[in-house]
Amino acid sequence: MILIIILLYYFVQRTRDYISSTAADYEKYMYGMWVGGESFCNDADITNMMLFVGERKKGKRTAYLIIGPDVYNDIVTIKCPRENKKFKATLEFVDTTPMPTELTIDLDIILGQMRLYSGDTLYGVLYKNHEVTNETPEV
């Protein structure tokens, strides 16, 4: 009986550690340069989509969004709870609003993919550009 309690305690602790480390991994992974997938850009009739996401500070991330040609090119603030694989976010745009301000962001670390959507409408499929991210000083 004592062995079962010890094993149960061990598995609970391991699960708690795994969940904490996973959230931290997603939070770190979101930082950096993201580039629109070619297929998504073609389907959306845009030439490119780039998003540079800064460090998380007080529940917000400052980002820079470019959608070409001449759709959007400005700062956007991303407000969100702690990042995980899938989370709701509020976007604050400076002037024009190229997409809804309430979005779901779905991060896939294995594919290196970020999907931005609201309901059934997809607003972005971006892929992490590790080379640019690794050369950029943290801001």
N, C-alpha and C positions, 0 to 999 in steps of 0.2 A: 504494500500500500504506500509506504514511504517512497519507494522507488518511482511509483506512478506519479506521485505529487512532485517529486524532483524533476522528472521528465516533462511533466506538464508545465511547470514553472520555466524550465529551460526553453521549451518551444514558444511560450508566450513572450519571453524576453527576446528571443531570436526574431520573432515576427515583428515585434515593436522596433527593434534595431533596423530590420529590413525596410520597414515602412518609412522610418526617419531618414535613412540613407537614400532611399529612392526619391523622396521629396527633395532632398538636398541636391541629388544628382540632376533632377529636372530643372531645379532653379539655376544651377550653374550652366546647364546645357543651353538654356534659352538665350543666354548672352551671346552676342556675336552677329555675324553677317549671314543673312538668309537670302537666297536667290530664287525667283520664281521658276517653277518647272516649265520646260519648253512646251510640253503638251498643254498645260493649263493656260499659259500665255497665248498660245495659238487659239485655243477654244474661247478664251475671253476677248480675243481680238485686241490684245495689247502686245507691245514689243518686248517689254520686260517688267519685272517687279522685283524690287530689292528692299529689304528691311534690315536695318542695323539696330539691334536691341541692346540697350545699355544695361548696366548693373541695376539690381533691384535696390531701391532706397525708400524706406517708409511706405511700403506697399505699392510703389509705383516704379515704372521703368520708362525712361525717356528713350524714344526710338526715332529713327529717321526713315521715312517711307518714300520710295520713288516708284511711281507707276508710269510707264511710258507708252506711247508718246504723249507728253504734256497732259496727263490725267491728274497726277498729284506729285508734289515734290516739296515735302515739308516735314516738320517735327510732329510727332504724335506721342501722346502720353498713354501708357498702358497701365490701367489700375486693375489689380487682381489679387486674390488671396494667394497663399503659397502655391507655386506652380506644382503641378503633378502631370500625369499623362494627359488629362483632359480637364479643362477648367473654364469657367465663365470669366470674361474680361470686359472692362469698359474702356473704350478708346476715346480720347479727347483730341480732336483735330484743331489746328490753328484757325483755318478759314473754311475752306470747302470740306465736305464730308464725302469721300469716295466710296464709303461702305457704311453699314450700320454701326452705331456706337456701342451696341451690346453684341458681343460675339462669343462663340465658343472657340477655344484654341486647343487643338489636339496635337501633342508632341509625340513623335515616335523616335526615340533615341537610336534604335537599331537601323531604321531606314534613313535617319538623319532628316526627317520630314516634319514640317509644321503645316497644319491645315487650319484655315480661318473660315468659319461658317456660322450662319444663323439659320436655324430651321433646316430646310432642304437646300438652301442656296449656298454655294461655295464661293468665297471671296478671295481665296488665295491658297495655293499649294506651293510651299517654298522648301528649299533644301539648304541645309547648313553648308556654308563655305568655310571649311576648317582652315584652309590656307590663309585667307584674309583675316579670319577671327584670331588666329594664333599670332599674327603679326601686328594686331591692333592693341595699343596700350589700353588698359582698363580705364574707364572714365567714371 
